[in-house]
């Protein structure tokens, strides 16, 4: 049984926990397989309205398993180029599934967020960070370039020049800098991270279902669309949402001066 990634359910919220705390939750082959399997299953589960990704113990993820890299490289039968393109392409399936799954995905991070850990956080829709979290691309220190889509997400989140700095220098920065750059949405005291994550996940899971799904899709597709195409997609989505009971509930709640209760009718 693969215990490197744990799945827990609490109502409509599913939580994936990277579970190698003794090694800072670094990514190995078993965890790659589990990430691919779980993200595919959750994407197709209509009972899940929000997905949270966190790390067990004191860290989110400190990148790839360097011991695994060394073991693979030590084998004379292995062609490093062929070997690693296969590994990277496998984990990239999970990254694409996170981007494409209809549910909002929240990264809840503390401690080390390094290498692929930074890429994984970037693949999530929202990110909460403990005030003690620290971040680094780190790849250049091993003489390689990033994977996990960070060369795609970083320029979009922080701009090209800052993305160049993060990748080419590999310097470490803290949670407040990550917040300033837009890499995380909120920074909270480490002691309240779990509580803040649960509150955010509940807000997302109890939101208007179609509006949550379509809002994520519209934002993700916008960077490759013309303004005209995006406006047309917005019109179609608004009309589809307006035909749902949640829209009527939202209007009633506005006039009643109360919070809306979506999904009740």
SELUMFI-431427 format. One line per 3 residues: number of its first residue (from 1); their letters; for each residue x, y, z of C-alpha. Coordinates in steps of 0.5 Angstrom, whole numbers, padded with zeros to 4 digits. Each point is the difference from the previous one (the first is absolute). Layout:
BEGIN
NUM> A> X Y Z  ...;
This chain:
BEGIN
1> XXX> 0000 0000 0000  0003 0007 -0002  0000 0004 0006;
4> XXX> 0004 0006 -0003  -0006 0004 -0001  -0006 -0001 0005;
7> XXX> -0007 0002 -0002  -0005 0002 0005  -0007 0003 -0001;
10> XXX> -0004 0004 0004  -0007 0002 -0004  0001 0003 -0006;
13> XXX> 0008 0001 0001  0005 -0005 -0002  0007 0001 0003;
16> XXX> 0006 -0003 -0003  0006 0000 0005  0007 -0001 -0002;
19> XXX> 0002 -0005 0005  0008 -0001 0000  0001 0005 0006;
22> XXX> 0007 -0004 0002  0003 0003 -0007  -0004 0006 0000;
25> XXX> -0005 -0003 -0005  0005 0000 -0006  -0003 -0003 -0006;
28> XXX> 0001 -0007 -0002  -0003 -0005 -0005  -0005 -0003 0005;
31> XXX> -0002 0007 0001  -0001 0002 -0007  -0004 -0006 -0001;
34> XXX> -0005 0002 0005  0000 0007 -0002  -0002 -0002 -0007;
37> XXX> -0005 -0005 0003  -0003 0004 0005  -0001 0007 -0004;
40> XXX> -0003 -0004 -0006  -0005 -0004 0005  -0002 0007 0003;
43> XXX> -0001 0004 -0006  -0005 -0005 -0002  -0004 0000 0007;
46> XXX> -0006 0004 0000  0000 0000 0007  0006 0003 0001;
49> XXX> -0001 0008 0000  0007 0002 0003  0007 -0003 0000;
52> XXX> 0006 0001 0005  0007 -0002 -0001  0004 0001 0006;
55> XXX> 0007 -0004 0003  0000 -0004 0006  0005 0002 0006;
58> XXX> 0003 0007 0000  0001 0001 -0008  -0004 0000 -0006;
61> XXX> 0005 -0003 -0005  0008 0001 -0001  0000 -0002 -0007;
64> XXX> 0002 -0007 -0004  0003 -0005 0004  0008 0001 -0001;
67> XXX> 0001 -0007 0002  -0004 -0003 -0005  0003 0004 -0005;
70> XXX> 0007 -0003 0002  -0002 -0007 0000  -0003 0001 -0007;
73> XXX> 0006 0003 -0002  0005 -0005 0003  -0003 -0006 -0005;
76> XXX> 0004 -0001 -0006  -0006 -0003 -0003  -0004 0007 0000;
79> XXX> 0000 0005 -0005  -0001 0007 0004  -0003 0004 -0005;
82> XXX> -0005 -0006 -0002  -0001 -0001 0007  -0001 0007 0003;
85> XXX> -0005 0002 -0006  -0004 -0006 0002  -0001 0002 0007;
88> XXX> -0001 0007 -0001  -0005 -0001 -0006  -0004 -0005 0005;
91> XXX> 0000 0005 0006  -0002 0005 -0005  -0007 -0004 -0001;
94> XXX> -0002 0002 0007  0002 0008 -0001  -0004 0000 -0006;
97> XXX> -0006 -0004 0004  0001 0006 0005  -0001 0005 -0005;
100> XXX> -0006 -0003 -0003  -0004 -0003 0005  -0006 0004 0001;
103> XXX> 0000 0001 0008  0004 0005 0003  0007 -0002 0003;
106> XXX> 0003 0003 0006  0007 -0001 0002  0002 0001 0008;
109> XXX> 0007 0000 0001  0005 0001 0005  0007 -0001 0001;
112> XXX> 0004 -0002 -0006  -0003 0002 -0007  0005 -0002 -0005;
115> XXX> 0002 -0003 -0007  -0006 -0004 -0002  -0004 0002 0006;
118> XXX> 0000 0008 -0002  -0002 -0003 -0007  -0006 -0004 0003;
121> XXX> -0002 0006 0004  0000 0004 -0006  -0005 -0005 -0003;
124> XXX> -0005 0001 0005  -0005 0005 -0001  0001 0004 0007;
127> XXX> 0005 -0001 0005  0000 0001 0008  0007 0001 0003;
130> XXX> 0003 -0001 0007  0004 0006 0002  0006 -0004 0001;
133> XXX> -0001 -0003 -0007  0006 0001 -0004  0001 -0001 -0008;
136> XXX> 0005 -0001 -0005  0000 -0003 -0007  0007 -0004 0002;
139> XXX> 0001 -0003 -0007  0006 0004 -0002  0003 -0003 0006;
142> XXX> 0000 -0007 -0003  0002 0003 -0007  -0007 -0001 -0003;
145> XXX> -0006 0004 -0002  -0007 0000 0003  -0006 -0005 -0001;
148> XXX> -0007 -0001 0002  -0002 0006 -0004  0004 0006 0004;
151> XXX> 0003 0003 -0006  -0008 0001 -0002  -0003 0002 0006;
154> XXX> 0006 0005 0003  0000 0005 -0006  -0008 0000 0000;
157> XXX> 0000 0001 0008  0007 0005 0001  0002 0002 -0007;
160> XXX> 0005 -0002 -0004  0006 0004 0003  -0002 -0003 0007;
163> XXX> -0001 -0007 -0003  0007 0001 -0003  0003 0001 0007;
166> XXX> -0004 -0005 0004  0003 -0005 -0005  0007 0002 -0002;
169> XXX> 0002 0002 0007  -0004 -0005 0004  0000 0004 0006;
172> XXX> -0004 -0001 0006  -0006 0005 0002  -0005 0000 0006;
175> XXX> -0007 0000 0000  -0001 0007 0000  0004 0001 -0006;
178> XXX> -0004 -0006 -0003  -0007 0004 0002  0003 0007 -0003;
181> XXX> 0002 -0004 -0007  -0007 -0003 0000  0002 -0007 0000;
184> XXX> -0004 -0001 0006  -0007 0003 0002  0001 0001 0008;
187> XXX> 0005 -0001 0005  -0002 -0003 0007  0003 -0001 0006;
190> XXX> 0002 -0008 0000  -0004 -0001 0006  -0006 0002 -0004;
193> XXX> 0001 -0003 -0007  -0004 -0006 0001  -0006 0004 0002;
196> XXX> 0001 0005 -0005  0000 -0006 -0005  -0006 -0003 0002;
199> XXX> -0004 0007 0000  0003 0001 -0007  -0002 -0007 -0003;
202> XXX> -0007 0001 0004  -0001 0006 -0004  0002 -0003 -0006;
205> XXX> -0004 -0006 0001  -0007 0003 0002  0001 0005 -0006;
208> XXX> -0005 0000 -0006  0002 -0006 -0004  0000 0002 -0007;
211> XXX> 0003 0007 0001  0006 -0003 0004  0001 -0005 -0006;
214> XXX> -0001 0005 -0005  0004 0006 0003  0006 -0005 0001;
217> XXX> 0000 -0002 -0008  -0001 0007 -0002  0006 0003 0004;
220> XXX> 0004 -0006 -0003  -0002 0001 -0007  0000 0007 0000;
223> XXX> 0008 0001 -0001  -0001 -0004 -0007  -0006 0004 -0002;
226> XXX> -0001 0006 -0004  -0005 0005 0003  -0006 -0001 -0004;
229> XXX> 0001 -0008 0001  0000 0001 0008  -0006 0005 0000;
232> XXX> -0004 -0005 -0004  0002 -0006 0005  -0002 0005 0006;
235> XXX> -0006 0001 -0003  -0002 -0007 -0001  0003 -0002 0007;
238> XXX> -0005 0006 0003  -0006 -0003 -0004  0001 -0007 0002;
241> XXX> 0001 0002 0008  -0006 0005 0000  -0004 -0006 -0002;
244> XXX> 0002 -0004 0006  -0004 0000 0007  0007 0003 0003;
247> XXX> -0002 0007 -0004  -0007 0001 0003  0003 -0002 0007;
250> XXX> 0005 0005 -0001  -0005 0006 -0002  -0004 -0002 0006;
253> XXX> 0005 0000 0005  0002 0007 -0003  -0007 0003 0002;
256> XXX> 0000 -0004 0006  0006 0003 0002  0003 -0007 0002;
259> XXX> 0006 -0005 -0002  -0003 -0004 -0006  -0001 -0008 0001;
262> XXX> 0002 -0003 -0006  -0001 -0007 -0002  -0007 0000 0004;
265> X> -0005 0000 -0005;
